[in-house]
Amino acid sequence: MTIDATDKRLLNAIADGLPLTPSPYETVAGELELTEDEVLRRLQGLVDGGVISRFGVVVRHHELGFNANAMAVWDVPDGAVGGVGNEIRTFPFVTLCYQRPRRLPDWPYNLFCMVHGRDRTTVRQQIQEINNACGLRALPQDVLFSLRRFKQCGAHYGPLLPKHREVA
């Protein structure tokens, strides 16, 4: 894919994340003197061309008051893990749900989900709600609460252009 100067300016504009405004693509468009439609069209082209592999959101849970963060894990029969995972992901308090290979003999779990809450009691109740609704109570499982947090950041594509330099 050919990346032109406007694409480079766009990638630089979003390199540290989208602006925290009600209309982030419109804000970026204004900064670059483009229309919002042009920004969205160019971003879609960069995704389609493989330059941007995915868009994601980094939510800073602690800043929002969610201090009890837990990874719930289950050992689900392989033939059922997809269906169970699809059920779990529908709960509004589940932020991630995914399958990973077991690492026997030490780690028998193959289904993981993250639950973020304001306190551990609520998070445990929410995980019990998952267990009850999805028929998981009898399966081997564990709940791992976060003890510390690590810095999260989005993807960086490297310095394509100096931040404040116009390209002819």
C-alpha positions in Angstrom: 0.0 0.0 0.0 1.2 3.5 -0.8 1.0 5.9 2.1 0.9 9.5 1.1 1.8 12.6 3.1 -1.8 13.0 4.3 -1.9 9.4 5.6 1.4 10.0 7.4 0.0 13.2 9.0 -3.1 11.2 10.0 -1.0 8.4 11.6 1.0 11.0 13.5 -2.1 12.7 14.7 -3.5 9.5 16.2 -0.1 8.0 17.3 -0.8 8.8 21.0 -4.5 7.8 20.8 -7.7 9.5 19.7 -8.6 12.7 21.4 -11.0 12.4 24.4 -13.8 14.4 22.8 -17.4 13.6 22.0 -16.4 13.4 18.2 -12.7 12.3 18.1 -12.6 11.7 14.3 -14.1 15.2 13.8 -11.5 16.7 16.1 -8.7 14.9 14.2 -10.2 16.1 10.9 -10.2 19.7 12.2 -6.5 19.5 13.2 -5.6 18.2 9.8 -7.9 20.4 7.8 -9.8 17.4 6.4 -13.4 16.4 6.7 -14.5 13.7 9.2 -15.5 11.5 6.2 -12.1 11.8 4.7 -10.4 10.8 8.0 -12.7 7.8 8.3 -12.1 6.8 4.6 -8.4 7.1 5.0 -8.4 5.1 8.3 -10.4 2.4 6.6 -7.9 2.3 3.8 -5.0 2.0 6.2 -6.8 -0.9 8.0 -7.7 -2.6 4.6 -4.1 -2.1 3.4 -2.7 -3.7 6.6 -0.9 -0.5 7.8 -3.2 -0.4 10.9 -3.8 -3.9 12.2 -6.6 -3.0 14.6 -8.2 -0.3 16.6 -8.6 -0.9 20.3 -9.4 1.0 23.4 -7.3 1.2 26.5 -9.7 1.9 29.4 -8.0 3.1 32.6 -10.3 1.3 35.0 -8.7 2.6 38.2 -9.3 6.2 37.1 -13.0 5.3 36.7 -13.2 3.8 40.2 -12.9 0.2 39.2 -10.3 -1.0 41.6 -11.2 -4.7 42.0 -10.1 -6.3 38.7 -10.2 -10.1 38.4 -9.3 -12.7 35.8 -11.8 -15.6 36.1 -10.5 -18.9 34.6 -12.3 -22.2 33.9 -11.3 -25.6 32.6 -14.1 -26.0 30.0 -14.3 -29.1 27.8 -12.8 -28.2 24.4 -16.0 -28.9 22.4 -17.9 -26.4 24.6 -15.5 -23.6 25.1 -16.7 -21.6 22.1 -20.3 -21.6 23.1 -19.6 -20.9 26.8 -17.3 -18.1 25.8 -20.0 -16.6 23.6 -22.4 -16.7 26.6 -19.9 -15.1 29.0 -19.1 -12.2 26.7 -22.7 -11.1 26.8 -22.5 -10.1 30.5 -22.2 -6.3 30.8 -19.5 -6.5 33.4 -17.2 -8.8 31.3 -14.6 -6.7 29.4 -12.6 -9.5 27.8 -13.3 -13.2 27.2 -11.0 -15.5 25.3 -9.6 -19.0 25.0 -6.0 -20.0 25.6 -4.3 -23.4 25.6 -3.9 -25.2 28.8 -0.4 -25.5 30.2 -0.5 -28.9 31.9 0.2 -30.1 34.5 0.4 -26.7 36.3 -2.4 -24.7 34.5 -5.5 -26.6 33.5 -7.6 -23.6 32.4 -8.5 -22.7 28.9 -11.2 -20.0 29.2 -10.5 -16.6 30.6 -12.5 -13.5 31.3 -11.8 -10.1 32.9 -14.3 -8.6 35.3 -13.8 -5.1 36.6 -15.6 -3.9 39.7 -15.5 -1.3 42.4 -15.0 -3.9 45.1 -14.0 -7.6 45.4 -17.4 -8.7 46.8 -19.2 -7.4 43.8 -16.8 -9.0 41.4 -17.1 -12.4 43.2 -20.9 -12.1 42.9 -20.7 -11.3 39.2 -18.5 -14.3 38.6 -21.0 -16.5 40.5 -23.7 -15.0 38.3 -21.6 -16.3 35.3 -21.2 -19.7 36.9 -24.9 -20.0 37.6 -26.1 -18.8 34.2 -23.6 -20.7 32.2 -23.7 -24.0 34.2 -20.0 -23.7 35.2 -20.2 -24.2 39.0 -18.9 -27.8 38.8 -16.0 -27.0 36.6 -12.4 -26.4 37.9 -12.0 -22.7 38.1 -10.1 -19.9 39.9 -10.3 -16.1 40.3 -7.1 -14.1 40.2 -7.4 -10.5 41.5 -4.9 -7.9 40.2 -2.5 -6.8 42.9 -0.8 -4.1 40.8 -1.3 -2.6 37.5 1.0 -2.0 34.5 1.1 0.8 32.1 -1.2 0.2 29.1 -0.7 2.0 25.8 -2.0 1.7 22.3 -0.1 0.7 19.2 2.7 3.0 18.0 3.7 3.0 14.3 7.0 4.9 14.9 7.8 8.4 14.0 6.6 8.9 10.5 7.1 12.6 10.6 8.2 15.1 13.2 5.1 16.1 15.2 4.8 19.7 14.0 6.2 19.6 10.5 4.2 20.0 7.4 4.9 17.8 4.4 4.7 19.3 1.0 
